[in-house]
């Protein structure tokens, strides 16, 4: 497996949280563990396939913990690891910035 190499901290952070859905999934998990169906409802527009792929990537990076409960029917919950919680804390100011400037950003014509 190839070792990752970054030019700066922002490069590393964007690699881990990059893409359309990861930050929204992280934010959804901020309040506590969620089952797959809950995540799907809380992240509007995400397909089942995309959610599965994003959760796998985030689990691989150590941001998300997947807990499988041995019961019938099977129950699986996703929660943030310490690394995921620390990333969420770092994203809060970015979310605040987005809230503050949302109207301006929405007014920009799509490319």
One Martini backbone bead per residue (centre of mass of N, CA, C, O) as a GRO file, in nm:
protein
  111
    1UNK     BB    1   0.096   0.036   0.023
    2UNK     BB    2   0.067   0.365  -0.022
    3UNK     BB    3   0.200   0.646   0.093
    4UNK     BB    4   0.112   0.937   0.211
    5UNK     BB    5   0.146   1.280   0.072
    6UNK     BB    6   0.203   1.616   0.189
    7UNK     BB    7   0.233   1.977   0.184
    8UNK     BB    8  -0.006   2.014   0.401
    9UNK     BB    9  -0.264   2.025   0.622
   10UNK     BB   10  -0.487   2.096   0.416
   11UNK     BB   11  -0.433   1.866   0.225
   12UNK     BB   12  -0.505   1.642   0.430
   13UNK     BB   13  -0.792   1.733   0.508
   14UNK     BB   14  -0.917   1.731   0.221
   15UNK     BB   15  -0.870   1.431   0.168
   16UNK     BB   16  -1.058   1.326   0.403
   17UNK     BB   17  -1.321   1.543   0.338
   18UNK     BB   18  -1.369   1.511   0.059
   19UNK     BB   19  -1.639   1.601  -0.102
   20UNK     BB   20  -1.987   1.619  -0.077
   21UNK     BB   21  -2.054   1.416   0.194
   22UNK     BB   22  -1.863   1.392   0.444
   23UNK     BB   23  -1.937   1.645   0.611
   24UNK     BB   24  -2.240   1.565   0.643
   25UNK     BB   25  -2.191   1.302   0.791
   26UNK     BB   26  -2.030   1.412   1.025
   27UNK     BB   27  -2.253   1.604   1.123
   28UNK     BB   28  -2.465   1.384   1.180
   29UNK     BB   29  -2.263   1.239   1.399
   30UNK     BB   30  -2.233   1.464   1.623
   31UNK     BB   31  -2.488   1.366   1.810
   32UNK     BB   32  -2.439   1.060   1.726
   33UNK     BB   33  -2.535   0.768   1.668
   34UNK     BB   34  -2.608   0.593   1.352
   35UNK     BB   35  -2.802   0.468   1.126
   36UNK     BB   36  -2.826   0.428   0.800
   37UNK     BB   37  -3.116   0.546   0.762
   38UNK     BB   38  -3.062   0.807   0.914
   39UNK     BB   39  -2.840   0.913   0.731
   40UNK     BB   40  -3.004   0.920   0.471
   41UNK     BB   41  -3.211   1.134   0.584
   42UNK     BB   42  -2.983   1.356   0.683
   43UNK     BB   43  -2.871   1.323   0.369
   44UNK     BB   44  -2.973   1.484   0.124
   45UNK     BB   45  -2.932   1.309  -0.198
   46UNK     BB   46  -2.815   1.050  -0.113
   47UNK     BB   47  -2.711   0.755  -0.198
   48UNK     BB   48  -2.664   0.442  -0.100
   49UNK     BB   49  -2.393   0.397  -0.241
   50UNK     BB   50  -2.250   0.655  -0.144
   51UNK     BB   51  -2.277   0.603   0.158
   52UNK     BB   52  -2.120   0.344   0.167
   53UNK     BB   53  -1.852   0.454   0.049
   54UNK     BB   54  -1.805   0.683   0.253
   55UNK     BB   55  -1.804   0.509   0.510
   56UNK     BB   56  -1.566   0.331   0.429
   57UNK     BB   57  -1.356   0.557   0.399
   58UNK     BB   58  -1.393   0.671   0.692
   59UNK     BB   59  -1.313   0.409   0.830
   60UNK     BB   60  -1.030   0.379   0.700
   61UNK     BB   61  -0.937   0.674   0.823
   62UNK     BB   62  -1.070   0.689   1.131
   63UNK     BB   63  -1.358   0.854   1.165
   64UNK     BB   64  -1.527   0.582   1.169
   65UNK     BB   65  -1.750   0.369   1.347
   66UNK     BB   66  -1.843   0.021   1.322
   67UNK     BB   67  -2.135  -0.132   1.469
   68UNK     BB   68  -2.212  -0.473   1.532
   69UNK     BB   69  -2.511  -0.630   1.613
   70UNK     BB   70  -2.604  -0.941   1.752
   71UNK     BB   71  -2.904  -0.964   1.583
   72UNK     BB   72  -3.264  -0.985   1.528
   73UNK     BB   73  -3.209  -0.789   1.337
   74UNK     BB   74  -2.956  -0.642   1.220
   75UNK     BB   75  -2.724  -0.403   1.372
   76UNK     BB   76  -2.602  -0.075   1.264
   77UNK     BB   77  -2.351   0.157   1.376
   78UNK     BB   78  -2.249   0.499   1.359
   79UNK     BB   79  -1.943   0.668   1.459
   80UNK     BB   80  -1.726   0.870   1.609
   81UNK     BB   81  -1.418   0.929   1.645
   82UNK     BB   82  -1.177   1.118   1.766
   83UNK     BB   83  -1.090   1.213   1.486
   84UNK     BB   84  -1.377   1.293   1.390
   85UNK     BB   85  -1.434   1.499   1.615
   86UNK     BB   86  -1.195   1.687   1.551
   87UNK     BB   87  -1.289   1.753   1.265
   88UNK     BB   88  -1.561   1.875   1.338
   89UNK     BB   89  -1.444   2.108   1.505
   90UNK     BB   90  -1.292   2.229   1.253
   91UNK     BB   91  -1.571   2.275   1.081
   92UNK     BB   92  -1.737   2.489   1.231
   93UNK     BB   93  -1.617   2.757   1.112
   94UNK     BB   94  -1.700   2.687   0.822
   95UNK     BB   95  -2.005   2.678   0.876
   96UNK     BB   96  -2.027   2.968   0.977
   97UNK     BB   97  -1.932   3.097   0.717
   98UNK     BB   98  -2.158   2.981   0.538
   99UNK     BB   99  -2.393   3.111   0.687
  100UNK     BB  100  -2.300   3.411   0.651
  101UNK     BB  101  -2.262   3.355   0.306
  102UNK     BB  102  -2.502   3.212   0.159
  103UNK     BB  103  -2.641   3.430  -0.017
  104UNK     BB  104  -2.392   3.498  -0.187
  105UNK     BB  105  -2.340   3.211  -0.294
  106UNK     BB  106  -2.627   3.166  -0.422
  107UNK     BB  107  -2.587   3.417  -0.633
  108UNK     BB  108  -2.397   3.245  -0.781
  109UNK     BB  109  -2.345   3.130  -1.069
  110UNK     BB  110  -2.329   2.852  -1.225
  111UNK     BB  111  -2.070   2.682  -1.406
   0.00000   0.00000   0.00000
